[in-house]
Amino acid sequence: MTGLLDLTGKNALVTGIANNRSIAWGIAQQLHQAGANLAITYLPDDRDRTKGKVEELTAPLNPAMLLPCNVQDDDQIAALYAQVQEKWEKLDILIHCLAFANKEDITGSFVDISRSGFQLALDVSSYSLIALCRGARPLMTAGGSVVTLTYIGGVKVIPNYNVMGIAKAALEMNVRYLAADLGPQNIRVNGISAGPIRTLASSAVGDILKMMHYAEKVAPLRRLVSQQEVGNVAAFLASDLASCVTGQIIYADCGYEVMGSGLVEAQKD
């Protein structure tokens, strides 16, 4: 590994890889390129189809572990960290790229969101960061870095985002509270607010292509961010180069966030 950004010898747990469009996949590639050892999780299913897809995709990164984890199950989280501890003894980096909401709760009228749908979105998309940090803390004996993914919909109203906007707002406050709580152990917690990228999750957002086209026109750099660029930001935050950065939401969106016009206008084009 050459250059200043060197993660050689660092152990990184990466969650949220579903396919080659996942932002988590872009992050995993950049961590690997920087020299980190990888453990990768997948969401288990009855036929292990997800495991097979993630295993095939990530094989070039030679991950040390491929582990099942449903973050709604505390026993699975405990089993995940038990295996990480057995293999590595310590953990340096945690990448949290998890979000989910029922389709009916990100469409239609916001006031019609169901109680169960609200709870599900907050559990998977926000509380899971707390649960994973709680498990990681005893293993981050030499300090560590936690990086999560958020979106501008957590601070501004985005069409067809609805309950996920609430989940992202909660996630961003989790970043701040966790940073304050874990800072004395030299564990840093930050979030990346990525611009719109065509992923499995974003495809469920209505008019996502129109919104991406609008963001591309308005962003100061006049383009969209790539998975690899988000991965670069994550690798920086995971590295010692960001040793004084914690509790922050870093916008990786080609500058879109600074512009006065909002994505709501995309609906009028």
PLY file of the C-alpha trace (Angstrom):
ply
format ascii 1.0
element vertex 269
property float x
property float y
property float z
element edge 268
property int vertex1
property int vertex2
end_header
0.00 0.00 0.00
1.42 3.37 -1.01
0.25 6.86 -0.17
-0.91 8.45 3.03
-4.22 6.62 3.37
-3.09 3.28 4.72
-5.42 0.83 6.48
-2.96 -2.06 6.47
-3.53 -4.26 9.49
-6.91 -2.69 10.28
-9.89 -5.02 10.72
-13.12 -3.77 9.16
-16.66 -5.13 9.50
-18.82 -4.11 6.53
-22.61 -4.45 6.58
-25.16 -3.83 3.86
-23.72 -5.29 0.67
-26.62 -6.61 -1.42
-25.27 -6.41 -4.98
-22.74 -4.56 -7.13
-24.81 -1.37 -6.98
-24.68 -1.16 -3.18
-22.82 1.80 -1.76
-21.48 -0.65 0.82
-19.84 -2.50 -2.08
-18.05 0.67 -3.15
-16.89 1.22 0.42
-15.67 -2.37 0.79
-13.60 -2.07 -2.39
-11.90 1.12 -1.21
-11.18 -0.30 2.24
-9.65 -3.36 0.60
-7.57 -1.19 -1.72
-6.27 0.71 1.31
-5.13 -2.56 2.88
-7.86 -3.35 5.43
-8.86 -6.88 6.38
-12.57 -7.38 5.71
-15.40 -9.22 7.39
-18.66 -8.93 5.47
-22.19 -9.59 6.63
-25.24 -10.70 4.68
-28.93 -10.92 5.51
-29.71 -14.64 5.94
-32.64 -16.23 4.13
-34.10 -19.72 3.99
-32.18 -20.82 0.88
-28.97 -18.86 1.47
-29.48 -17.07 -1.85
-28.26 -13.77 -0.44
-25.18 -15.46 0.98
-24.31 -16.92 -2.42
-24.66 -13.58 -4.20
-22.60 -11.66 -1.64
-19.98 -14.42 -1.50
-19.54 -14.41 -5.29
-19.43 -10.61 -5.50
-16.93 -10.09 -2.70
-14.62 -13.01 -3.53
-12.06 -10.72 -5.26
-11.68 -8.84 -1.96
-10.72 -12.07 -0.17
-12.75 -11.34 2.97
-11.60 -13.11 6.11
-15.21 -13.81 7.12
-18.66 -13.87 5.54
-21.16 -13.76 8.38
-24.97 -13.81 8.67
-26.64 -10.99 10.55
-30.21 -9.82 10.80
-29.90 -6.66 12.89
-33.42 -7.11 14.23
-32.16 -10.17 16.12
-29.93 -9.44 19.10
-28.79 -13.06 19.25
-27.48 -12.83 15.68
-25.64 -9.63 16.50
-24.04 -11.31 19.50
-23.07 -14.34 17.40
-21.60 -12.02 14.76
-19.28 -10.32 17.22
-18.35 -13.61 18.89
-17.04 -14.83 15.54
-15.22 -11.56 14.87
-13.57 -11.76 18.28
-12.56 -15.38 17.78
-10.98 -14.61 14.41
-9.41 -11.21 15.00
-9.60 -10.47 18.76
-10.05 -6.77 17.94
-12.03 -4.60 15.54
-10.95 -1.24 14.12
-13.66 -0.22 11.66
-17.44 -0.68 11.50
-19.31 0.25 8.33
-23.09 0.55 8.77
-24.98 0.63 5.45
-28.39 -0.65 6.51
-31.83 0.79 5.78
-35.29 -0.59 5.10
-38.90 0.57 4.99
-42.05 -0.94 3.60
-42.80 0.42 0.13
-46.21 1.70 1.23
-44.50 3.81 3.90
-42.29 5.70 1.43
-45.13 6.49 -0.97
-48.45 8.23 -0.67
-49.42 10.58 2.13
-46.99 10.91 5.01
-49.81 11.06 7.54
-50.91 7.56 6.53
-47.69 5.86 7.65
-48.56 2.85 9.78
-47.32 2.42 13.33
-45.73 -0.91 12.48
-44.09 0.52 9.35
-42.68 3.43 11.35
-41.25 1.07 13.96
-39.74 -1.22 11.30
-38.00 1.63 9.46
-36.57 3.11 12.67
-35.46 -0.30 13.95
-33.57 -1.43 10.84
-32.36 1.95 9.61
-31.52 3.74 12.84
-31.54 1.61 15.98
-29.32 -0.96 14.28
-26.41 1.50 14.44
-26.74 1.63 18.23
-26.98 -2.16 18.48
-23.93 -2.71 16.27
-21.89 -0.07 18.11
-22.75 -1.71 21.43
-21.35 -5.00 20.14
-18.31 -3.39 18.54
-17.27 -1.30 21.54
-15.61 -4.12 23.57
-13.62 -5.16 20.48
-12.36 -1.67 19.65
-9.64 -1.92 22.28
-7.30 0.38 20.37
-10.01 2.85 19.44
-11.89 2.67 16.19
-13.99 4.31 13.52
-17.70 3.83 12.82
-19.14 5.11 9.55
-22.80 5.09 8.57
-24.73 6.22 5.50
-27.42 8.87 5.53
-29.17 11.09 2.98
-30.35 14.68 2.66
-33.91 13.39 3.16
-33.08 13.28 6.87
-32.91 17.08 7.05
-35.14 18.21 4.17
-38.42 16.96 2.73
-37.81 14.69 -0.26
-40.72 13.40 -2.37
-41.46 9.71 -1.90
-39.02 9.36 0.99
-41.49 9.78 3.85
-40.72 7.47 6.81
-37.16 6.94 5.62
-36.52 10.64 6.13
-37.51 10.26 9.78
-35.26 7.21 10.08
-32.31 9.11 8.61
-32.93 12.07 10.92
-32.81 9.69 13.88
-29.69 8.05 12.45
-27.90 11.39 12.23
-28.69 12.15 15.87
-27.46 8.66 16.76
-24.14 9.61 15.16
-23.83 12.62 17.47
-24.88 10.87 20.67
-22.73 7.82 19.94
-19.74 10.06 19.16
-20.13 11.72 22.56
-20.65 8.41 24.35
-17.81 6.46 22.71
-15.32 9.29 22.28
-13.55 8.67 25.61
-12.60 5.23 24.24
-11.17 6.89 21.12
-14.00 5.49 19.02
-15.08 7.95 16.35
-18.57 7.92 14.81
-19.41 9.76 11.59
-21.98 9.68 8.82
-21.72 10.17 5.06
-24.67 11.86 3.38
-24.27 10.57 -0.15
-25.97 12.10 -3.15
-28.50 9.98 -5.05
-27.04 6.77 -6.46
-29.00 4.09 -8.29
-29.07 1.22 -5.78
-31.51 -1.53 -4.84
-32.77 0.65 -1.98
-33.10 3.86 -4.00
-34.98 2.07 -6.77
-37.93 1.85 -4.38
-38.12 5.65 -4.20
-40.63 7.00 -6.69
-39.23 9.14 -9.53
-35.67 8.42 -8.43
-34.33 8.80 -11.98
-35.97 12.22 -12.32
-34.51 13.25 -8.98
-31.04 12.05 -10.00
-31.27 13.98 -13.26
-32.24 17.13 -11.38
-29.45 16.74 -8.82
-26.97 16.30 -11.67
-28.09 19.60 -13.21
-28.06 21.57 -9.96
-25.00 20.22 -8.13
-21.99 22.55 -8.41
-19.90 19.80 -9.99
-22.71 19.09 -12.48
-22.56 15.35 -11.94
-23.58 12.62 -9.54
-21.34 11.00 -6.98
-20.15 7.43 -7.57
-19.99 4.45 -5.23
-16.20 4.58 -5.34
-16.14 8.25 -4.35
-18.33 7.54 -1.33
-15.97 4.66 -0.61
-13.04 7.06 -0.67
-14.72 9.29 1.91
-15.45 6.25 4.08
-11.84 5.07 3.82
-10.66 8.54 4.87
-13.00 8.57 7.88
-11.81 5.08 8.81
-8.17 6.10 8.65
-5.85 7.92 11.02
-6.02 10.91 8.66
-9.44 11.61 10.22
-8.27 11.05 13.79
-9.86 14.30 15.01
-13.15 13.96 13.11
-16.15 12.59 15.00
-19.86 13.28 15.33
-19.99 14.72 11.81
-22.20 14.27 8.77
-20.00 14.60 5.69
-21.84 15.45 2.46
-20.53 13.48 -0.52
-22.96 14.76 -3.14
-20.91 16.84 -5.58
-22.00 19.92 -3.64
-25.76 19.58 -4.09
-26.51 20.20 -0.39
-25.22 23.79 -0.55
-27.66 24.83 -3.26
-30.82 26.71 -2.37
-33.20 24.75 -4.61
-34.50 21.42 -3.37
-35.22 18.10 -4.97
-38.91 18.86 -4.61
-38.51 20.94 -7.74
-37.63 17.78 -9.65
-41.30 16.87 -9.51
-42.17 19.99 -11.52
-39.80 19.36 -14.42
0 1
1 2
2 3
3 4
4 5
5 6
6 7
7 8
8 9
9 10
10 11
11 12
12 13
13 14
14 15
15 16
16 17
17 18
18 19
19 20
20 21
21 22
22 23
23 24
24 25
25 26
26 27
27 28
28 29
29 30
30 31
31 32
32 33
33 34
34 35
35 36
36 37
37 38
38 39
39 40
40 41
41 42
42 43
43 44
44 45
45 46
46 47
47 48
48 49
49 50
50 51
51 52
52 53
53 54
54 55
55 56
56 57
57 58
58 59
59 60
60 61
61 62
62 63
63 64
64 65
65 66
66 67
67 68
68 69
69 70
70 71
71 72
72 73
73 74
74 75
75 76
76 77
77 78
78 79
79 80
80 81
81 82
82 83
83 84
84 85
85 86
86 87
87 88
88 89
89 90
90 91
91 92
92 93
93 94
94 95
95 96
96 97
97 98
98 99
99 100
100 101
101 102
102 103
103 104
104 105
105 106
106 107
107 108
108 109
109 110
110 111
111 112
112 113
113 114
114 115
115 116
116 117
117 118
118 119
119 120
120 121
121 122
122 123
123 124
124 125
125 126
126 127
127 128
128 129
129 130
130 131
131 132
132 133
133 134
134 135
135 136
136 137
137 138
138 139
139 140
140 141
141 142
142 143
143 144
144 145
145 146
146 147
147 148
148 149
149 150
150 151
151 152
152 153
153 154
154 155
155 156
156 157
157 158
158 159
159 160
160 161
161 162
162 163
163 164
164 165
165 166
166 167
167 168
168 169
169 170
170 171
171 172
172 173
173 174
174 175
175 176
176 177
177 178
178 179
179 180
180 181
181 182
182 183
183 184
184 185
185 186
186 187
187 188
188 189
189 190
190 191
191 192
192 193
193 194
194 195
195 196
196 197
197 198
198 199
199 200
200 201
201 202
202 203
203 204
204 205
205 206
206 207
207 208
208 209
209 210
210 211
211 212
212 213
213 214
214 215
215 216
216 217
217 218
218 219
219 220
220 221
221 222
222 223
223 224
224 225
225 226
226 227
227 228
228 229
229 230
230 231
231 232
232 233
233 234
234 235
235 236
236 237
237 238
238 239
239 240
240 241
241 242
242 243
243 244
244 245
245 246
246 247
247 248
248 249
249 250
250 251
251 252
252 253
253 254
254 255
255 256
256 257
257 258
258 259
259 260
260 261
261 262
262 263
263 264
264 265
265 266
266 267
267 268
